[in-house]
Amino acid sequence: MEKIIITGVAGFLGYQLAETLLSEGCCILGIDNLSTGRMQNIDKLNVHPNFSFIKHDVCSENLFQLKEITDIDQIYHLASPASPKYYQKFPFETIEINTLGTKNMLELSKIHNAKMVFLSTSEVYGDPEIHPQIEDYRGNVNTWGPRACYDEGKRLGEVFCYLYHRLFGVKIKVARIFNTYSAGLRNDDGRVISNFVNQALKGEEITVYGDGSQSRSFCYVDDTIRAIRLMMENDAANGEIINIGNPNEITVLNLAELIKELTNSPSDIVFLPLPIDDPKQRRPNIDKAKKILDWEPEVSLAEGLRKTINVYLSSFPN
């Protein structure tokens, strides 16, 4: 039985990944400081006999003294605020978890000869000047703005991964995640799909930032989880950065109109000022993922949104 660490296990992707691996008989040690993760996710995972949880900050040097961390085979380093709402609320913590926290997890990988996947982000491309974005593109990122704590934190996290792979031979793979969604996102997450679905179901105004012409590419959570697991399992991904996302692109305004239609909502669509450094275009080139992982998304946006809406609906009072 493989022993796997998942950092950020109380968060959206961490919880979904843990559920999937536990259902297949893996032994999971989850670590989370619960700054943005939800204890209710841990409560659900605790029903599995092969799951154990440590409330801990992986930036701490005490990490290496935890008696539970023994005989580790794999590490998924997912810990980090990922929504602008939260990483702008916790900017210094966001920088630390993606730099010092990443270094600590890489050090554990080195000590235990464990394979590791680091979840980076499409935000490392900033407001891209090429479209779609390929892994070799170096990005157009502003270091002097409200998104920099996340964007640059992830970029430096990738540097640590490069150094540990090159200097110590750590089996590290970097997944650059593009917008991932499902009903697992917390209602107050602040990301666009959770915002739009909740506003539409409540009959509130659907708030589009800017004129809505900015584009995004949305990947359903099942496809994202499948991809990062393939990265862990595939030795050809060692020392590689791979885009994980859905290459089908949609404008934010068209997304709002689609969600309004799928929910049969009476909500009006209203427009608010565009946040600073909000990217105008975001779409992954996934040729590398197809070649190395034999992966591409299977769930269409309309299908994924229907699944998401149905789950959110069940949480609303009749």
C-alpha positions in Angstrom: 0.0 0.0 0.0 1.5 3.3 -1.1 1.7 6.1 1.5 0.9 9.5 0.0 1.1 13.0 1.5 -1.4 15.5 0.2 -0.8 19.1 1.4 -3.8 21.4 1.2 -6.0 18.4 1.8 -8.9 20.4 3.2 -9.1 22.5 0.0 -11.0 22.0 -3.2 -8.5 19.9 -5.2 -6.9 18.4 -2.2 -10.1 16.9 -0.9 -11.2 15.7 -4.3 -7.8 14.0 -4.9 -7.8 12.4 -1.4 -11.3 11.0 -2.0 -10.2 9.4 -5.3 -7.0 7.9 -3.9 -8.7 6.5 -0.8 -11.4 4.9 -2.8 -8.6 2.9 -4.5 -7.1 1.7 -1.2 -4.2 4.2 -0.9 -2.9 5.3 2.5 -3.2 9.1 2.8 -1.6 11.5 5.2 -3.3 14.9 4.8 -1.7 18.1 6.0 -3.4 21.5 6.1 -3.3 24.5 8.4 -7.0 25.2 7.6 -6.4 28.8 6.7 -8.6 28.5 3.7 -9.4 24.8 3.7 -12.6 23.5 5.3 -12.8 21.2 8.3 -15.9 19.7 6.9 -13.8 18.2 4.1 -11.6 16.6 6.8 -14.6 15.2 8.6 -15.7 13.5 5.4 -12.2 12.0 4.8 -11.9 10.8 8.4 -14.5 8.0 7.7 -11.8 6.3 5.7 -9.6 4.0 7.8 -6.5 4.7 5.6 -6.7 8.5 6.1 -5.0 10.5 8.8 -4.8 14.2 9.2 -2.3 16.6 10.7 -3.2 20.3 11.2 0.2 21.8 10.5 1.9 24.6 8.4 4.3 22.9 6.0 6.4 26.1 6.0 7.4 25.2 9.6 10.8 23.6 10.3 8.9 21.4 12.8 7.6 19.5 9.8 10.7 17.3 9.8 10.1 16.2 13.4 6.5 14.9 12.8 6.6 11.2 13.7 3.7 10.5 11.2 6.0 11.3 8.2 7.7 8.0 7.6 8.1 5.8 4.6 6.6 8.3 2.2 6.2 7.1 -1.5 4.4 10.1 -3.1 3.8 13.8 -2.3 1.1 16.0 -3.9 1.9 19.6 -2.9 -1.4 21.4 -3.3 -1.3 23.8 -0.3 -1.9 27.4 -1.3 -4.7 29.9 -1.5 -5.8 29.8 -5.1 -8.6 32.3 -5.3 -7.7 36.0 -5.7 -10.1 36.7 -2.8 -8.0 34.6 -0.4 -4.4 35.1 -1.7 -4.9 38.8 -1.6 -6.2 38.5 2.0 -3.2 36.4 2.9 -0.4 37.6 0.6 2.6 36.8 2.8 1.3 33.4 3.7 0.7 32.8 0.0 4.3 33.6 -0.8 5.6 31.5 2.0 3.6 28.3 1.2 4.7 28.4 -2.4 8.4 29.1 -1.7 9.4 27.9 1.8 6.6 25.3 1.9 7.6 24.0 -1.5 11.2 23.7 -0.5 10.3 21.8 2.6 8.2 19.3 0.6 11.0 18.9 -1.9 13.4 18.2 1.0 11.0 15.5 2.2 10.9 14.0 -1.3 14.7 13.9 -1.3 14.9 12.3 2.1 12.3 9.6 1.4 13.2 9.2 -2.3 9.5 10.0 -3.0 7.9 11.2 -6.2 6.3 14.6 -6.0 3.8 16.7 -8.0 3.8 20.4 -7.4 0.6 22.2 -8.4 1.6 25.4 -10.1 -0.8 27.6 -12.0 -1.5 29.2 -15.4 -1.1 32.5 -13.5 2.6 32.2 -14.0 1.9 33.4 -17.6 0.5 36.6 -16.2 -1.4 38.6 -18.9 0.0 36.6 -21.8 1.2 38.1 -25.0 1.0 34.8 -26.8 -2.1 32.6 -27.3 -2.6 29.8 -26.5 0.1 29.5 -23.8 2.8 26.9 -24.1 5.1 25.7 -21.3 8.1 27.4 -22.8 6.5 30.8 -22.7 8.1 32.9 -19.9 5.1 35.0 -19.2 4.1 38.6 -18.8 3.8 39.0 -15.0 3.6 42.2 -13.0 5.7 42.0 -9.8 4.2 45.3 -8.5 0.5 44.5 -8.1 -2.1 42.7 -6.0 -1.8 39.4 -7.8 2.0 39.2 -7.6 2.1 37.3 -4.3 0.4 34.3 -6.0 1.9 34.6 -9.5 5.5 35.2 -8.4 5.2 32.8 -5.4 4.3 30.0 -7.8 7.0 31.0 -10.2 9.6 30.8 -7.5 8.1 27.5 -6.4 8.9 26.2 -9.8 12.5 27.4 -9.5 12.9 25.3 -6.3 11.5 22.3 -8.2 14.0 22.8 -11.0 16.9 23.0 -8.6 15.9 20.0 -6.6 15.5 18.0 -9.8 18.7 19.2 -11.3 21.0 19.1 -8.3 19.5 16.2 -6.2 17.6 14.1 -8.8 14.3 14.5 -7.1 11.5 13.0 -9.1 9.5 16.2 -9.4 6.7 17.1 -11.9 5.1 20.6 -12.2 1.5 20.8 -13.2 0.4 24.2 -14.4 -3.3 24.2 -13.6 -5.7 26.3 -15.6 -9.2 27.2 -14.2 -10.6 24.1 -12.6 -14.2 23.9 -11.3 -17.0 21.8 -9.8 -19.5 22.1 -7.0 -16.6 21.4 -4.6 -15.6 25.1 -4.7 -16.8 26.9 -1.6 -19.8 29.2 -2.1 -17.8 32.2 -1.0 -14.7 31.2 -3.0 -14.9 34.3 -5.2 -13.9 32.4 -8.4 -16.0 33.1 -11.5 -18.0 29.9 -11.9 -18.9 29.6 -8.2 -19.9 33.3 -8.2 -22.0 33.0 -11.3 -23.8 29.8 -10.4 -24.7 31.0 -6.9 -25.8 34.4 -8.1 -27.9 32.8 -10.8 -29.6 30.3 -8.5 -30.4 33.0 -5.9 -31.8 35.3 -8.6 -29.1 37.9 -7.8 -27.3 40.1 -10.3 -24.6 38.2 -12.1 -21.5 40.4 -11.8 -19.2 40.4 -14.8 -15.9 42.3 -14.4 -14.9 44.6 -17.3 -16.9 44.2 -20.5 -16.8 40.4 -20.3 -14.6 40.0 -23.4 -11.7 38.5 -21.4 -11.5 34.7 -22.1 -10.9 31.7 -19.9 -10.6 27.9 -20.3 -12.4 25.8 -17.7 -11.5 22.2 -16.9 -13.9 20.0 -14.8 -12.3 18.7 -11.6 -12.4 15.0 -12.6 -10.3 15.7 -15.7 -7.8 17.7 -13.6 -7.5 15.0 -11.0 -6.9 12.4 -13.6 -4.2 14.5 -15.2 -2.2 15.1 -12.0 -2.4 11.4 -11.1 -1.0 10.5 -14.5 1.8 12.9 -13.9 2.7 11.2 -10.6 2.6 7.7 -12.2 4.5 8.6 -15.4 8.3 8.7 -15.1 8.5 10.5 -18.4 7.0 13.5 -16.6 10.0 13.8 -14.2 11.6 17.2 -14.4 8.8 18.5 -16.7 6.3 21.4 -16.5 3.0 20.4 -18.1 -0.1 22.5 -18.8 -3.3 20.9 -17.4 -6.5 22.5 -18.6 -9.2 22.5 -21.2 -8.2 24.2 -24.4 -11.8 25.1 -25.2 -12.1 28.9 -24.6 -15.1 31.0 -23.7 -15.5 34.7 -22.8 -16.6 35.6 -19.3 -19.7 37.2 -20.7 -20.7 34.1 -22.7 -20.0 32.0 -19.6 -22.5 34.2 -17.6 -25.1 33.9 -20.4 -24.6 30.1 -20.5 -25.0 29.7 -16.7 -28.1 32.0 -16.8 -29.6 29.8 -19.5 -28.7 26.4 -17.7 -30.1 27.6 -14.4 -33.2 29.2 -16.0 -32.4 32.2 -13.9 -34.2 35.6 -14.0 -30.9 37.3 -12.9 -29.7 40.4 -14.8 -26.0 40.5 -15.9 -24.3 43.6 -14.6 -20.8 45.0 -15.3 -18.2 46.1 -12.7 -14.7 47.6 -13.1 -12.0 45.1 -14.1 -9.6 44.2 -11.3 -5.9 45.2 -11.7 -3.8 42.8 -13.7 -6.8 40.6 -14.7 -5.6 38.5 -17.7 -7.3 39.2 -21.0 -6.8 35.7 -22.4 -6.2 32.3 -20.9 -6.0 29.1 -22.9 -3.6 26.2 -22.5 -1.7 24.5 -25.3 -1.9 20.8 -24.1 0.2 19.1 -26.8 2.7 18.2 -24.1 0.1 16.6 -21.9 -1.2 14.6 -24.9 2.3 13.4 -25.8 3.7 12.5 -22.3 0.5 11.6 -20.4 -1.9 10.6 -23.2 -4.3 12.9 -21.5 -6.9 15.4 -22.7 -10.2 16.6 -21.0 -13.3 14.5 -21.5 -16.0 16.6 -19.8 -17.4 19.4 -21.9 -18.1 22.8 -20.2 -21.9 22.4 -20.6 -21.8 18.9 -19.1 -19.5 20.0 -16.2 -21.7 23.1 -15.5 -24.9 20.9 -15.4 -23.2 18.6 -12.8 -22.0 21.6 -10.8 -25.4 23.4 -10.9 -27.3 20.2 -9.9 -25.1 19.8 -6.7 -25.4 23.5 -5.8 -29.2 23.2 -6.3 -29.4 20.4 -3.7 -27.9 22.7 -1.1 -30.6 25.4 -1.6 -33.7 25.3 0.5 -36.9 24.1 -1.4 
